[in-house]
Amino acid sequence: MQIISRLDRVMADRKMSVNELSERIDVSPVNISRIRTGRVKAIRFSTLMKLCDELDCQPGDLFEFTRDDTPVHRRRTRSTAESKPSED
């Protein structure tokens, strides 16, 4: 399981640099870069609120949860595997 940061995509869509975002929300460029690259273990709600406010987005636009390394659309669930007809 992992949480993937999509901050880089949102920033690119808005043509905003790390330094510009940092100045606008008063969070250090190092912390913005760490969030952007996913090298953080936690994020304060106050920082998340600043990001969402400045980038006009929702937390779900900035982060994605995955259960494993397999893309969601390719993962077979137990119910999918059980619903296939047998070849007996």
C-alpha positions as CSV (number, residue, x, y, z in Angstrom):
1,M,0.0,0.0,0.0
2,Q,1.2,3.5,-0.7
3,I,0.1,7.0,-1.2
4,I,1.3,8.6,-4.4
5,S,1.7,12.4,-4.6
6,R,0.2,14.0,-7.7
7,L,1.3,17.5,-6.6
8,D,3.7,17.7,-9.6
9,R,0.8,17.2,-12.0
10,V,-1.4,19.8,-10.4
11,M,1.5,22.3,-10.3
12,A,2.3,21.6,-14.0
13,D,-1.4,22.1,-15.0
14,R,-1.3,25.5,-13.3
15,K,2.2,26.3,-14.6
16,M,3.5,27.0,-11.1
17,S,7.0,26.4,-9.9
18,V,8.1,25.1,-6.5
19,N,9.4,28.6,-5.5
20,E,6.2,30.4,-6.6
21,L,4.0,28.0,-4.7
22,S,6.3,28.1,-1.7
23,E,6.1,31.9,-1.6
24,R,2.3,31.9,-2.0
25,I,1.6,29.5,0.8
26,D,4.5,30.2,3.1
27,V,5.9,26.7,3.1
28,S,9.6,26.1,2.4
29,P,10.6,25.1,-1.1
30,V,12.3,22.0,0.4
31,N,9.0,20.9,2.0
32,I,7.1,21.5,-1.3
33,S,9.7,19.5,-3.2
34,R,9.5,16.6,-0.7
35,I,5.7,16.5,-0.9
36,R,5.9,16.7,-4.7
37,T,8.3,13.8,-5.0
38,G,6.5,11.7,-2.3
39,R,9.5,11.7,0.1
40,V,7.4,12.6,3.2
41,K,5.9,10.4,5.8
42,A,3.3,12.9,7.0
43,I,1.7,16.2,6.0
44,R,0.1,18.7,8.3
45,F,-3.6,19.4,7.6
46,S,-2.7,23.1,7.7
47,T,-0.2,22.6,4.8
48,L,-2.7,20.5,2.9
49,M,-5.4,23.2,3.3
50,K,-2.9,25.8,2.0
51,L,-2.1,23.7,-1.0
52,C,-5.7,23.0,-1.8
53,D,-6.7,26.7,-1.4
54,E,-3.9,28.0,-3.5
55,L,-4.1,25.3,-6.2
56,D,-8.0,25.4,-6.2
57,C,-8.2,21.6,-5.8
58,Q,-9.3,18.8,-3.4
59,P,-6.9,16.6,-1.4
60,G,-7.8,13.7,-3.7
61,D,-6.4,15.7,-6.6
62,L,-3.0,15.9,-4.8
63,F,-2.7,12.3,-3.5
64,E,-3.7,8.8,-4.7
65,F,-4.0,5.7,-2.6
66,T,-3.0,2.3,-4.1
67,R,-3.2,-1.1,-2.4
68,D,-0.2,-2.5,-4.2
69,D,2.2,-1.8,-7.1
70,T,-0.3,-3.1,-9.7
71,P,-2.4,-0.4,-11.5
72,V,-6.0,-0.3,-10.2
73,H,-7.5,-1.1,-13.6
74,R,-5.4,-4.3,-13.9
75,R,-5.8,-5.7,-10.4
76,R,-8.0,-8.8,-10.2
77,T,-10.2,-8.9,-7.2
78,R,-11.4,-12.0,-5.5
79,S,-15.0,-11.5,-6.7
80,T,-13.8,-11.0,-10.3
81,A,-11.8,-14.3,-10.2
82,E,-14.7,-16.2,-8.7
83,S,-17.2,-14.9,-11.3
84,K,-15.3,-16.3,-14.2
85,P,-16.8,-19.5,-15.6
86,S,-14.7,-22.6,-15.1
87,E,-13.2,-24.5,-18.0
88,D,-14.2,-27.9,-16.8
